Amino acid sequence: MKLKKRRNVRTASVVYYRDFRTHFVIFILILFGILSIVRNILLNDYTAAMNIGMKFFALLVARFGLYITSPMTDFSIYTFSILNLFNINTLYLGDISFFMAFAFTLHDMLRARRYIFTDSLTGLLNRRYFVEIVPKVVKLKEYIGKDFGIIVIDVNNFKPVNDKFGHKTGDYVLKKIGEIIASSVRKSDLPIRYGGDEFLIIVSSDKEEVLDEIIERINKKIKDTLKASFNVSVAAGKYIKTKDDNITLEEMFETADKNMYIDKRRSKREDAR
């Protein structure tokens, strides 16, 4: 199967990494940085040459690693480059422009991190977050001796929704379920869309009733909002890790997943009656 060539994607406030504008900003930083350094060397001001070189290098490294930026970030970099090339530092404008450009760049770095770990459809954390970040969270919990649980959720009768109403409606149902899950957990919990119609929640509690209450809230909200129109429900399995458990995150997930399929079979039997 041939891979499609990646296209540049724009929105009103975001530009993805392989955009022409990104390469142009990097070119400006390199060119103006070199010119500014050479200018100060020719004036025998080696300290200024080193200082301005470090500023340009810091912005270049930060900007080169960005996947998304706002137009304001690039504008601040242009302003900094021009002011420092012509050594305009009246009222500390040159220094202020550097800190502004760096602040905007840091903001974009944080925003890029949020995009990387967020599921675009549901707004929940995504599978990448589960693979890359959750193991670190789990290690921290284990280090401080804090117990926690995991809930694995799968949507029942989701395929007929896609078959009968189309994928756009299927996306709506998944988005709605994501909203329900997000509104059913506590701030300390981590709701994640694992993939397709499967979700999971890392719950900061070792009490079984807490996990059961979360599952019940999700079930009730789905029944009240989606059951009548789309005949969907959820099956859920859980597992709680205590200090005495010698079990990995993957094994926790597998156990909770097996419990979820037990619940799914039970639901099917009840629906068949």
VEXRO-55968 format. One line per field, with one value per residue (C-alpha): residue number from 1; residue in one letter; z, y, x. Coordinates in Angstrom, 1 decimal, always signed. Layout:
<pts>
num = (NUM | ...)
residuo = (A | ...)
w = (Z | ...)
v = (Y | ...)
u = (X | ...)
</pts>
This chain:
<pts>
num = (1 | 2 | 3 | 4 | 5 | 6 | 7 | 8 | 9 | 10 | 11 | 12 | 13 | 14 | 15 | 16 | 17 | 18 | 19 | 20 | 21 | 22 | 23 | 24 | 25 | 26 | 27 | 28 | 29 | 30 | 31 | 32 | 33 | 34 | 35 | 36 | 37 | 38 | 39 | 40 | 41 | 42 | 43 | 44 | 45 | 46 | 47 | 48 | 49 | 50 | 51 | 52 | 53 | 54 | 55 | 56 | 57 | 58 | 59 | 60 | 61 | 62 | 63 | 64 | 65 | 66 | 67 | 68 | 69 | 70 | 71 | 72 | 73 | 74 | 75 | 76 | 77 | 78 | 79 | 80 | 81 | 82 | 83 | 84 | 85 | 86 | 87 | 88 | 89 | 90 | 91 | 92 | 93 | 94 | 95 | 96 | 97 | 98 | 99 | 100 | 101 | 102 | 103 | 104 | 105 | 106 | 107 | 108 | 109 | 110 | 111 | 112 | 113 | 114 | 115 | 116 | 117 | 118 | 119 | 120 | 121 | 122 | 123 | 124 | 125 | 126 | 127 | 128 | 129 | 130 | 131 | 132 | 133 | 134 | 135 | 136 | 137 | 138 | 139 | 140 | 141 | 142 | 143 | 144 | 145 | 146 | 147 | 148 | 149 | 150 | 151 | 152 | 153 | 154 | 155 | 156 | 157 | 158 | 159 | 160 | 161 | 162 | 163 | 164 | 165 | 166 | 167 | 168 | 169 | 170 | 171 | 172 | 173 | 174 | 175 | 176 | 177 | 178 | 179 | 180 | 181 | 182 | 183 | 184 | 185 | 186 | 187 | 188 | 189 | 190 | 191 | 192 | 193 | 194 | 195 | 196 | 197 | 198 | 199 | 200 | 201 | 202 | 203 | 204 | 205 | 206 | 207 | 208 | 209 | 210 | 211 | 212 | 213 | 214 | 215 | 216 | 217 | 218 | 219 | 220 | 221 | 222 | 223 | 224 | 225 | 226 | 227 | 228 | 229 | 230 | 231 | 232 | 233 | 234 | 235 | 236 | 237 | 238 | 239 | 240 | 241 | 242 | 243 | 244 | 245 | 246 | 247 | 248 | 249 | 250 | 251 | 252 | 253 | 254 | 255 | 256 | 257 | 258 | 259 | 260 | 261 | 262 | 263 | 264 | 265 | 266 | 267 | 268 | 269 | 270 | 271 | 272 | 273)
residuo = (M | K | L | K | K | R | R | N | V | R | T | A | S | V | V | Y | Y | R | D | F | R | T | H | F | V | I | F | I | L | I | L | F | G | I | L | S | I | V | R | N | I | L | L | N | D | Y | T | A | A | M | N | I | G | M | K | F | F | A | L | L | V | A | R | F | G | L | Y | I | T | S | P | M | T | D | F | S | I | Y | T | F | S | I | L | N | L | F | N | I | N | T | L | Y | L | G | D | I | S | F | F | M | A | F | A | F | T | L | H | D | M | L | R | A | R | R | Y | I | F | T | D | S | L | T | G | L | L | N | R | R | Y | F | V | E | I | V | P | K | V | V | K | L | K | E | Y | I | G | K | D | F | G | I | I | V | I | D | V | N | N | F | K | P | V | N | D | K | F | G | H | K | T | G | D | Y | V | L | K | K | I | G | E | I | I | A | S | S | V | R | K | S | D | L | P | I | R | Y | G | G | D | E | F | L | I | I | V | S | S | D | K | E | E | V | L | D | E | I | I | E | R | I | N | K | K | I | K | D | T | L | K | A | S | F | N | V | S | V | A | A | G | K | Y | I | K | T | K | D | D | N | I | T | L | E | E | M | F | E | T | A | D | K | N | M | Y | I | D | K | R | R | S | K | R | E | D | A | R)
w = (+0.0 | -1.0 | +1.7 | +0.9 | +0.8 | +3.9 | +3.1 | +5.0 | +7.2 | +8.4 | +10.8 | +11.9 | +14.8 | +14.1 | +11.5 | +11.3 | +11.2 | +7.5 | +6.5 | +4.4 | +7.0 | +9.5 | +7.2 | +6.5 | +10.2 | +10.8 | +7.7 | +9.1 | +12.5 | +11.0 | +8.5 | +10.9 | +13.7 | +11.6 | +10.4 | +13.9 | +15.2 | +12.3 | +12.8 | +16.5 | +15.7 | +13.1 | +15.8 | +18.1 | +20.6 | +21.2 | +24.3 | +22.5 | +19.6 | +22.1 | +23.9 | +20.7 | +19.3 | +22.3 | +22.1 | +18.4 | +19.1 | +22.0 | +19.8 | +16.9 | +18.9 | +20.5 | +17.2 | +15.2 | +17.6 | +17.4 | +15.6 | +15.8 | +16.2 | +16.2 | +13.9 | +16.9 | +17.8 | +14.3 | +14.4 | +17.7 | +16.2 | +13.2 | +15.5 | +17.7 | +14.6 | +13.0 | +16.3 | +17.1 | +13.6 | +13.6 | +17.3 | +18.3 | +22.1 | +22.9 | +26.1 | +26.2 | +23.1 | +21.9 | +25.3 | +25.6 | +22.1 | +23.0 | +26.1 | +24.3 | +21.4 | +23.9 | +26.0 | +22.9 | +21.8 | +25.2 | +25.1 | +21.7 | +23.0 | +25.8 | +23.4 | +21.0 | +23.9 | +24.6 | +20.9 | +20.8 | +23.8 | +23.1 | +21.0 | +18.3 | +18.3 | +21.9 | +23.6 | +26.0 | +26.5 | +23.7 | +23.3 | +23.0 | +26.4 | +27.8 | +26.2 | +27.0 | +30.1 | +32.1 | +32.9 | +34.5 | +36.5 | +37.6 | +38.7 | +40.7 | +42.4 | +43.2 | +44.5 | +47.0 | +47.8 | +46.4 | +45.2 | +42.1 | +39.7 | +36.0 | +34.2 | +30.6 | +28.8 | +25.4 | +23.6 | +23.0 | +19.6 | +18.1 | +14.7 | +13.9 | +14.5 | +11.8 | +9.5 | +9.9 | +10.4 | +8.8 | +10.2 | +10.9 | +13.3 | +14.7 | +15.4 | +17.1 | +19.4 | +20.3 | +20.9 | +23.2 | +25.1 | +25.5 | +27.0 | +29.3 | +30.5 | +31.1 | +33.1 | +35.2 | +36.5 | +39.2 | +38.5 | +39.8 | +37.3 | +33.7 | +31.1 | +27.9 | +24.5 | +23.8 | +20.3 | +18.2 | +20.7 | +23.6 | +26.5 | +29.8 | +33.0 | +35.4 | +38.8 | +41.8 | +44.3 | +45.8 | +46.8 | +44.6 | +45.3 | +43.7 | +40.5 | +40.6 | +41.0 | +38.0 | +35.9 | +37.1 | +36.3 | +32.8 | +32.2 | +33.5 | +31.4 | +28.2 | +28.9 | +29.4 | +26.3 | +23.7 | +24.4 | +23.0 | +19.7 | +19.0 | +21.3 | +22.6 | +26.1 | +27.6 | +29.1 | +31.7 | +33.5 | +36.4 | +38.4 | +41.5 | +42.2 | +45.8 | +47.4 | +47.7 | +44.0 | +41.9 | +38.6 | +35.7 | +34.0 | +30.9 | +33.1 | +34.9 | +31.5 | +30.4 | +33.5 | +33.4 | +29.6 | +30.4 | +33.1 | +30.5 | +28.1 | +30.9 | +31.5 | +27.7 | +27.5 | +30.5 | +28.9 | +25.7 | +27.6 | +29.3 | +26.0 | +24.5 | +27.2)
v = (+0.0 | +3.4 | +6.0 | +9.3 | +12.3 | +14.4 | +17.7 | +21.0 | +21.6 | +25.1 | +26.4 | +29.9 | +29.8 | +26.7 | +25.8 | +22.3 | +21.6 | +21.0 | +24.3 | +26.7 | +29.4 | +27.2 | +26.8 | +30.6 | +31.5 | +29.1 | +30.6 | +34.1 | +33.1 | +31.6 | +34.4 | +37.3 | +35.5 | +35.2 | +38.8 | +40.1 | +38.1 | +39.3 | +42.9 | +42.9 | +41.2 | +43.8 | +46.4 | +44.5 | +43.9 | +40.2 | +40.1 | +41.4 | +39.0 | +36.1 | +37.3 | +37.8 | +34.5 | +32.6 | +34.3 | +33.5 | +29.9 | +29.4 | +30.6 | +28.5 | +25.3 | +25.9 | +26.8 | +24.0 | +21.4 | +22.8 | +20.9 | +23.7 | +27.5 | +30.5 | +33.4 | +35.6 | +33.5 | +33.9 | +37.7 | +38.0 | +36.2 | +38.5 | +41.5 | +40.2 | +39.4 | +42.9 | +44.8 | +42.9 | +42.9 | +46.7 | +46.9 | +48.7 | +48.5 | +51.8 | +51.3 | +47.7 | +46.8 | +44.3 | +42.5 | +42.7 | +41.3 | +38.2 | +37.4 | +37.9 | +35.6 | +33.0 | +33.2 | +32.7 | +29.8 | +28.1 | +28.5 | +26.8 | +24.0 | +23.3 | +23.5 | +21.1 | +18.6 | +18.9 | +18.2 | +15.2 | +13.5 | +14.4 | +12.4 | +14.7 | +13.3 | +12.9 | +15.4 | +12.6 | +11.6 | +9.2 | +5.9 | +7.6 | +9.1 | +5.6 | +4.1 | +7.0 | +8.8 | +6.5 | +4.1 | +7.0 | +7.9 | +4.3 | +4.2 | +7.4 | +5.9 | +2.7 | +4.7 | +6.7 | +3.6 | +4.8 | +2.2 | +2.8 | +1.0 | +0.7 | +0.5 | -0.8 | +0.2 | -1.1 | +0.2 | -2.5 | -2.5 | +0.2 | -1.5 | -1.4 | +2.3 | +2.8 | +0.3 | +1.9 | +5.6 | +6.0 | +6.9 | +10.5 | +9.5 | +6.9 | +9.7 | +11.6 | +8.7 | +8.2 | +11.9 | +11.9 | +8.9 | +10.6 | +13.6 | +11.3 | +9.6 | +12.9 | +14.2 | +11.0 | +10.9 | +12.9 | +15.5 | +13.0 | +10.3 | +9.9 | +9.1 | +7.8 | +6.7 | +3.6 | +3.1 | +2.6 | +2.2 | +1.2 | +3.5 | +3.2 | +5.1 | +5.2 | +5.8 | +7.2 | +5.0 | +1.5 | +1.4 | -0.9 | +1.2 | +4.3 | +2.4 | +0.9 | +4.4 | +5.7 | +2.8 | +3.3 | +7.0 | +6.3 | +3.6 | +5.8 | +8.8 | +6.7 | +5.0 | +8.5 | +10.1 | +7.4 | +4.2 | +5.1 | +6.5 | +4.2 | +1.2 | +1.5 | +0.6 | -0.1 | -3.1 | -2.4 | -4.4 | -3.2 | -4.1 | -2.5 | -2.6 | -2.7 | -2.4 | -6.2 | -6.8 | -7.8 | -7.0 | -4.7 | -2.1 | -4.4 | -7.3 | -4.9 | -3.9 | -7.5 | -8.5 | -5.6 | -6.3 | -9.9 | -8.7 | -6.3 | -9.2 | -11.1 | -8.1 | -7.9 | -11.5 | -10.9 | -7.9 | -9.8 | -12.6 | -10.1 | -8.4 | -11.7 | -12.4)
u = (+0.0 | +1.4 | +1.6 | +0.1 | +2.4 | +1.9 | +0.3 | +0.7 | -2.2 | -3.3 | -5.8 | -6.5 | -4.0 | -1.9 | +0.7 | +2.1 | +5.8 | +6.3 | +4.9 | +6.9 | +6.6 | +8.4 | +11.4 | +11.4 | +11.4 | +14.4 | +16.2 | +15.6 | +17.0 | +20.1 | +20.7 | +20.0 | +21.9 | +25.0 | +24.8 | +24.3 | +27.3 | +29.5 | +28.4 | +29.4 | +32.7 | +33.5 | +32.8 | +35.2 | +32.4 | +33.0 | +30.9 | +27.9 | +28.6 | +28.6 | +25.4 | +23.4 | +24.7 | +23.4 | +20.0 | +19.6 | +20.8 | +18.3 | +15.4 | +16.6 | +16.8 | +13.4 | +11.7 | +13.3 | +11.8 | +8.2 | +5.5 | +3.0 | +3.2 | +1.0 | +1.5 | +2.2 | +5.2 | +6.7 | +6.0 | +7.8 | +10.8 | +10.9 | +10.7 | +13.6 | +15.7 | +15.3 | +15.8 | +19.0 | +20.4 | +20.3 | +21.3 | +18.1 | +17.8 | +16.1 | +14.1 | +15.5 | +13.4 | +15.9 | +16.0 | +12.2 | +11.7 | +13.9 | +11.9 | +8.7 | +9.8 | +11.0 | +7.8 | +5.6 | +7.8 | +7.6 | +3.8 | +3.7 | +5.9 | +3.4 | +0.5 | +2.2 | +2.6 | -1.1 | -2.0 | +0.4 | -1.3 | -4.9 | -7.4 | -8.7 | -12.2 | -13.1 | -10.7 | -9.6 | -6.0 | -4.8 | -3.0 | +0.3 | -0.2 | -1.0 | +2.1 | +4.6 | +3.4 | +1.2 | +4.0 | +5.9 | +2.8 | +2.5 | +6.1 | +5.6 | +2.5 | +4.4 | +7.4 | +5.2 | +3.2 | -0.1 | -2.6 | -4.6 | -7.0 | -7.7 | -11.1 | -11.3 | -14.5 | -15.8 | -18.9 | -21.5 | -23.4 | -21.2 | -20.6 | -24.4 | -24.3 | -21.6 | -23.4 | -26.9 | -26.2 | -22.7 | -19.3 | -20.1 | -22.8 | -20.4 | -18.0 | -20.7 | -21.5 | -17.8 | -17.4 | -20.5 | -19.2 | -15.9 | -17.7 | -19.6 | -16.5 | -14.7 | -17.6 | -17.9 | -14.4 | -12.6 | -9.8 | -7.2 | -8.2 | -6.9 | -9.6 | -8.0 | -9.3 | -7.3 | -8.5 | -11.6 | -14.5 | -12.3 | -11.5 | -9.7 | -9.4 | -6.5 | -8.3 | -6.4 | -8.1 | -7.8 | -11.5 | -13.6 | -16.7 | -15.1 | -14.4 | -17.9 | -19.4 | -17.5 | -18.7 | -22.3 | -22.3 | -21.0 | -23.6 | -26.5 | -25.5 | -25.1 | -28.5 | -30.1 | -28.6 | -27.7 | -29.4 | -32.8 | -31.4 | -28.5 | -29.0 | -25.5 | -24.2 | -20.8 | -19.1 | -16.5 | -13.8 | -11.6 | -8.5 | -7.1 | -3.3 | -2.2 | +1.2 | +1.5 | +0.7 | +3.7 | +2.0 | +2.9 | +0.7 | +0.3 | -0.8 | -3.3 | -4.7 | -5.0 | -6.8 | -9.2 | -9.7 | -10.6 | -13.1 | -14.6 | -15.2 | -16.9 | -19.2 | -19.8 | -20.9 | -23.2 | -24.7 | -25.4 | -27.1 | -29.3 | -30.2 | -31.1 | -33.7)
</pts>
